[in-house]
Amino acid sequence: MIDFINIYDSALDRRICDRIIEMFNSSSQKKSGVTGQGLNLENKQSEDIAISLQPEWTKINQVITQITLGYLVDYMRCYAHLLTGVLSPQVKDTKTGKNVALKVEDIAHLSDKAIAKIIARLYYLGVVNAQKYDKGIGGYYHYHSEIYPDLHNNLKTNNSNSSESLHRVLLFMYYLNDVSEGGETEFYYQKRLITPQAGRLVIAPAGFTHTHKGHIPLSDDKYILTSWVLFQPAEYLYSEFDSPEHL
């Protein structure tokens, strides 16, 4: 049965993973990790850096953005209604030259570049958060999903607003190191435990159907990057979508 949890091993080169861990450990920007309701050590214990908001992380963030987009193209080929069932984008028919509504069966014939352009019109990536979970202590123990009203708006982007967390569609997470015991990500309803492995990328829906938690790492500290794929603001979507040439 399809569970919509896609795993991409070796999505990040280990050298990039090691570099991110090195930068994280030497950074003065680390803060205690928070949940949607703020700091709650009973639910989550981690050290976090919102790397998308830090100038010294710009190059790393650009690399992560490009790599993630490539895997999102693959993910949305797997689940094409993410592209066709949102706002029914239009593309130019190569035979007639007319603009036609994009259909699921069209996706297989589009280039990766074309799909990436449609993704960028519909969605954007949230703030990328680097996190460390200390061996024997750290974890996000509470079963949770990623769509909720965020009172604190903890991770704010330039085009965000107080309801940004309600616009999340997918979550994505990169494991930056191997953890041989503990540290698994558990998806409750799918009954899946995903083991941390350096360079491994997980993409899954953000809603309650994919309620999950992070187990305490037992053998090693655990390092991850995590963020979301969100709908573009309505003002942007609806003002631009009647211009197929942009797709």
N, C-alpha and C positions, 0 to 999 in steps of 0.2 A: 504493500500500500504506500502511496506517495505521502511523505511527511513534510515535504517542502524544506527540509534541512539539507543544504548542500555543503559538502566538505571538499576543500581544495588543498591538497597537500603540496608543500614546497611553493606556495604562492609568494612567499617572501624569501629571498635569499638569506641564508643564515648569517652572512656578513652584515646585512642590513639589520637583522634582529639583534645581533651582538652590539652593533653601533647604537641602536636605540636604547638598549639596556645600559650601556656605558654612559650615554648622555643623561638618561634618567637618574642613575645613581649619583652623578656628579652635579645634578641640577639643584638650585636653591628654590625652585618653583613648586616643589612637591607640597600637596595639601592632603588632609584627611579626606577620603572618599565619602561622598554623600549619596543619599537615596533621593527619591522624588520629594520626600517630606523634610529633607535636610540631613544633618548629621545624626546617625542612629547606629551606634556601635553594636547593638544587639542584632542588627540585620546585616551590617556590612562593615568590614574592617579592611581598609586598603590605603595606599598612598597613591594620589592621582596627580597628573599634569594634563591640562587641556592644551595639547601641543599645537592645535590649530590657532590658538590665541597668543602664542609666544614667538617673537621674531626669530629667535635662535633655532627654532624648529622648522622654519619655512621650507628648506630643501627636503627634509624628511617628509613633511606633510604633503608636498607636491608629489613625491614618489609614491606615497601611500594612496593619494587620490587617483593617480594614473593607473596604478596596479588594480585598485578596487574597481574602477570603472570597467577595466577589461573583464574582470570576473562577473561583474553585474551584467555585461552583455551576454555571457554564457548563461547566467541564472535566468535572465528574462527570455532567452531563447527556450529554456526549459518550461517556463511558466508565462507564456506569451500574453495572457490576458492582463498582465501588469502593464503592457504597452497598448493594447487595443481596447481594454475595457474601462479605461479611465475617462478620457475625453475624446475618444475616437479621432485620433490625429489623422491628417490627410497627407498623402504622398502623391508624387506625380507618376502616373502610369506611363511606363516607358514605351508602350505601343501607341497609345492614343494622345499622350501629352496632357491629358486631363488630370485634374486633382480628384483622387478617390479616397474613400475612407480606408484606413489600414485594417486589414483582416488578419486573423490568426494564421491562416494559411500563407499569408504573404511574408511572414517573419523569416521563414527558412530561406527565402530568396534575397533577403536584404543583406548587404555587407555589414561587417562589424562596425564600420565607421558610421553607416546610416543608422544603425540601432543605437549607437552611442549618442548620436545627435538627438534622437527621439528621447532617450533617457534623460539627457540634459535639459530638454524642454519640459519634461514632466516632473523631474525629481532633482534633488540636490543632496549632497552629503552633509551630515551634521558635524559638529565639532568632534574631532578625533581625540579620545582620551587615553593616555598611557597610564597603566595601573600596575602596581606591585602588591601582591598578596604574600605576606610573610609566612614562611614555613611554620606550620603548627598552630597558627593564629588566624591569618588572613582568610577572607572569603566573603562571598555575598550569600549568606546562609539562608536568606529569606526567598521563598518562591515568589517570583515577580514577572511581570511582563513590561513592555516598554512604552505603552500608550496610556497616558494619564494626564490630568491637569497638573502642571508644575507650578506650585505656588512661588517657588524661589527662582525659577528660570535659571537654573544653575549653569547650564552650558549654552551660552547665548552667541548666536552668529549675527553677522551684519544685517541679514534679511529676516531675522527672527522676531517673534513677538511672544507674549505671555502664553500663547496657546501652541507654541511650536511642538511641544511633546505630543500633542494630540494629532499631529500631522505625520507621525512616524509610520512608515510602511514596512520596512525591513530593518533588521539589526545585522551588523557584521562585526566579526571579532577575529583578530590575528593573535595566535599564541606566539610568543617570542622566545620561549625556551621549553625544553623537555621537562616534564614532571613525571617521574616513573611511578609514584604512589600518591594518590589524592589529587586534588586540584581539578577534577573533572567538571565539565559543564553538563548539568543534568536537565534535560527537557522532560517535564513531568508527564504530559499526556502521551508523548511519543515513546516514553520509556527508553530514552537514549542517553547514554553517558559518553561524552566526547573527551578523549584524553588529550591533555596539552602536549603539543609537539611543535617544535620550533618551525616557524614558517607556515603553519597550518591556518587556513582561513575557513571560517564558518559563516554562512549567510542563511538567515531564516526569517520568517515573518515576525513582526514586532508585537502582534496582538496577544490576547489572553490564551489563544489556542496553543501558543508556544511559550507558556509559562515555564520558567527555568530558574536555576540557581547555580552558584559556583561553590563547589566543595572546598574544604580546607586542604591546601597542599601539604603533604606530609614529608616527602623526601627532599624537596627543594622549594625555594621561593618561586613564585609564579608571576610572570610578566605577560601582560597582554596589551593590545591596542583595541579599542572598541568604539563604535559609533553607530549611526543610523542612516538609512535612506529615507528622505522625507519628501512629501509633495511640495512643489513650488508654491509660493503664496498665490492665492486665488487671483489677485490683481494682475500678476504676471501671466498666469496660465490663460486666463480668459481674454486678456488684451492681445495676446500674441498668437493664439491658436488658429485664428482665421487667416494666417499668413503662411501657407504651406511651403513657400520658398525657404522659410527659415528651417524647415526640416530636411 
